[in-house]
Amino acid sequence: MEQHEYRKLTDGEMRILEKLLSPSFPGRDELLDQATHCEAQETGDPDNYGSIRLRTTSSRRADVDRRVPVEEIVKGDGSPLNAQLDPERLEVRVN
């Protein structure tokens, strides 16, 4: 599997993160801060539709007891995009 370099988030990726983090839930503010200070790396999975791994320079950590699953349907080019934020692994999975 090819290793991709970390890069700045695209405007579209940032909009998806902001949409995923728009509902109120425990740890949301910390995750939003992390999102504004992060870089993305393509996961390189062969069956991947744009999933990315995130790396943040923010020192804020979400004080939660367990993972907070967040899922959102986002319309981009007119077709639905199912994106899931996994803060434990710092990935956004796109189905």
HUBELCOR-V867938 format. One record per run of one state. SS is the DSSP state (H for helix, E for strand, C for the rest). FROM is the first residue (numbers start at 1). LEN is the number of residues. If there is no record, write none. Layout:
BEGIN
ss,from,len
SS,FROM,LEN
SS,FROM,LEN
END
This chain:
BEGIN
ss,from,len
C,1,6
E,7,2
C,9,2
H,11,10
C,21,7
H,28,8
C,36,2
E,38,5
C,43,9
E,52,5
C,57,13
E,70,6
C,76,4
E,80,7
C,87,4
E,91,4
C,95,1
END
